[in-house]
């Protein structure tokens, strides 16, 4: 149903990843006047009132129905959310930005990175239909990515345990960015996949410009890029089941403090070396000035 709505649009998909400036980019997409260029951005909901068009909820119900197509209430709820998405006239271009379309950052046993991406992306391709023309992914050195992703998951997500449960697996890093890019290519064969490196994607709003074609981007509030201290993570893990627990308040309260340390110096050095080697493994047609790598078919 939603794929039919997108059938006359050019769809650009931004998949994140987590902790690579995604929230700031989505704020820019929501704040920019995209109507004047016949463009629309769909982003997930947030407490700071970023747009909630029901895309994430509709996609979650679509996944449930793929497992069990006879859940009538789920189907009705999905159609209701999709109709909300379709209230506006289809624009020439649609930008969809949602980091959760890659699935969980890591599994309960710490199998990094994005262990369920293949399944989630296959569902995403079925949900969005054939009009996705280009996919953008932002990657980050493994040590920084895993540290930052764990910190945010510890504050926001349920079922995330103490860091010691994951440290050994994190240092090994069973899956890497080439695996994620391969999953994207398998789900969206023949599409252009543009891989950016963090933080180059933020410099000069290069990713925003690549997505929209607009050279000027709205300013983003500094709190959208906030991190959390080790004290904040410890507080979150011990209070997450409290009825009045608010993850946004934890982030605001514990922005400063002891920096979370996940890796020993030799482990970080090995992961940084692995990151550079993995970037070189990605199939590429052009190395961009942004340090992004264009893979797939750019046509």
Residue pairs with C-beta under 8 A, 6 or more apart in sequence:
1 79
1 82
2 58
2 82
2 85
2 86
2 127
2 128
2 129
3 127
3 128
3 129
3 130
3 131
4 129
5 82
5 85
5 86
5 90
6 90
6 94
6 128
6 129
6 131
7 129
7 131
8 90
9 90
9 91
9 92
9 93
9 94
9 131
10 92
10 93
10 94
10 131
10 133
11 93
11 94
11 95
11 96
11 128
11 131
11 132
11 133
12 93
12 94
12 95
12 96
12 132
12 133
12 134
12 135
12 136
12 211
13 96
13 97
13 101
13 124
13 128
13 132
13 134
13 135
13 136
13 188
14 22
14 25
14 95
14 96
14 97
14 98
14 135
14 136
14 207
14 211
15 98
15 99
15 101
15 102
15 135
15 136
15 137
15 184
16 22
16 98
16 99
16 100
16 101
16 102
16 137
16 138
17 99
17 102
17 105
17 113
17 114
17 137
17 138
17 139
17 140
17 145
17 180
18 99
18 105
18 145
18 148
18 149
18 152
19 140
19 145
19 148
19 149
19 152
19 198
20 138
20 139
20 140
20 145
20 196
20 198
20 201
21 138
21 198
21 199
21 201
21 202
21 207
21 225
22 97
22 99
22 138
23 46
23 224
23 225
24 202
24 220
24 224
24 225
25 97
25 201
25 207
25 208
25 211
26 41
26 43
26 44
26 46
26 50
26 97
27 48
27 50
27 218
27 220
27 221
27 224
28 205
28 208
28 217
28 218
28 220
29 41
29 43
29 95
29 97
29 208
29 211
29 212
30 41
30 43
30 50
30 51
31 218
32 41
32 208
32 212
32 214
32 217
32 218
34 40
34 41
34 91
34 95
34 212
35 91
37 93
37 212
37 213
37 214
38 91
38 92
38 93
39 91
39 92
39 93
39 94
39 95
39 212
40 88
40 91
40 93
40 94
40 95
41 51
41 94
41 95
41 96
41 97
42 51
42 53
42 55
42 85
42 94
42 95
42 96
42 97
42 98
43 50
43 51
43 55
43 97
43 98
44 50
44 52
44 55
44 56
44 98
44 100
45 51
45 52
45 56
47 248
48 221
48 224
53 84
53 85
54 80
54 81
54 82
54 84
54 85
55 81
55 85
55 96
55 98
56 98
56 100
57 77
57 78
57 81
58 78
58 81
58 82
58 85
58 127
59 98
59 101
59 123
59 124
59 127
61 74
61 75
61 77
61 78
61 81
62 78
62 123
62 126
62 127
63 120
63 123
64 71
64 74
65 71
65 74
65 75
65 78
66 123
66 126
69 75
95 211
95 212
96 128
97 211
101 120
101 121
101 124
102 114
102 117
102 120
102 121
102 180
103 114
103 115
103 116
103 117
103 119
103 120
103 121
104 114
104 115
104 116
104 157
105 112
105 113
105 114
105 149
105 153
106 112
106 113
106 114
106 115
106 146
106 149
106 150
106 153
106 166
107 115
107 116
108 159
108 161
109 165
109 169
110 165
110 166
110 167
110 168
110 169
110 170
111 169
111 174
111 175
112 142
112 146
112 169
112 170
112 173
112 174
112 175
113 142
113 145
113 146
113 173
113 175
113 176
113 177
113 179
113 180
114 175
114 180
114 183
115 175
117 179
117 180
117 183
117 184
118 183
118 186
118 187
121 183
121 184
121 186
121 187
121 188
122 186
122 187
124 187
125 132
125 187
125 188
132 188
132 191
133 191
133 192
134 191
134 192
134 193
134 194
135 184
135 188
135 191
135 192
135 193
135 194
136 193
136 194
136 195
136 196
136 207
136 210
136 211
137 180
137 181
137 184
137 193
137 194
137 195
137 196
138 195
138 196
138 197
138 198
138 201
138 207
139 145
139 177
139 180
139 195
139 196
139 197
139 198
139 279
140 148
140 197
140 198
141 271
141 272
141 275
142 173
142 176
142 271
142 272
142 274
142 275
143 262
143 263
143 267
143 268
143 271
143 272
146 170
146 173
146 262
146 271
147 260
147 261
147 262
147 263
148 227
150 160
150 163
150 166
150 170
150 260
150 262
151 227
151 228
151 233
151 260
152 228
153 160
154 160
154 163
154 233
154 236
154 237
155 228
155 232
155 233
155 236
155 247
155 250
155 251
156 247
158 240
160 237
161 237
162 237
163 233
163 260
163 262
167 262
167 263
170 262
170 263
171 263
171 267
171 270
171 271
173 271
173 274
176 274
176 275
176 278
177 195
177 275
177 278
177 279
177 282
178 278
178 281
178 282
181 193
181 195
181 282
181 295
184 193
185 191
185 193
185 295
185 296
190 296
190 297
191 296
191 297
192 294
192 295
192 296
192 297
192 298
192 299
193 294
193 295
193 296
194 210
194 292
194 293
194 294
194 295
195 282
195 292
195 293
195 294
195 295
196 206
196 207
196 290
196 291
196 292
197 279
197 290
197 291
197 292
200 206
200 290
200 291
200 292
201 207
201 290
201 292
203 290
205 216
205 217
206 290
207 290
208 214
208 217
209 215
209 217
223 251
223 252
226 251
226 252
226 255
227 255
228 236
228 250
228 251
228 254
228 255
228 260
229 254
229 255
229 256
229 257
229 258
229 259
229 260
230 257
230 258
230 259
230 260
230 261
231 254
231 257
231 258
232 250
232 251
232 253
232 254
232 255
232 257
233 254
233 260
235 250
235 254
236 245
236 247
236 250
239 245
263 271
279 293
282 293
282 295
283 295
283 296
284 293
284 294
284 295
285 294
285 295
285 298
286 293
286 294
286 298
287 293
287 294
288 294
